[in-house]
Amino acid sequence: MPPNPRADQIMKTRKQKTPVSKRGPHGAKKSDAPRRPAVSRGRAAPAARPKKRARQDGSLTLTPECTVAEAEALKSELACRLDEPGPVTLDVSALQRIDTAGLQLLAAFVRDRRTAGRAVQWHGRAAALDAAADRLGLQDMLELPREADR
């Protein structure tokens, strides 16, 4: 599915900082210095994270972790579904950990869908999502179903 051109305009979460040029001694750029080869510090490469599973009906299954490390991938997945004409279902049954960055993206997505008059539905239950949304006062804004509704 091609990326949504409006997504970056709609789901802006924070202004990106302009990179600052670092200079070494005598005004030379650090990038002018000879580079040393990368050395392994004995750590294994991180295991590949399971991808979000997109379905053709506009639904999205979230990965077990929705943190700042996965924020860019989550943002692009949500942006693809922003203009879906029908309801978008977010399956959170596998979600085990979510941080403020993940909640911020979900909140912006729900807000933008609501503004456009489009629905977001929740499938499954995630104690981590419920606890984080309660802690930040986002339960109603995210339109999360209460315990009796699930």
Secondary structure, 3 states (H helix, E strand, C coil): CCCCCCHHHHCCCCCCCCCCCCECHHHCEHHHCCCCCCCCCCCCCCCCCCCCEECCCCCEECCCEECHHHHHHHHHHHHHCCCCCCCEEEECCCCCEECHHHHHHHHHHHHHHHHCCCCEEEECCCHHHHHHHHHHCCCCCCCCCCHHHC
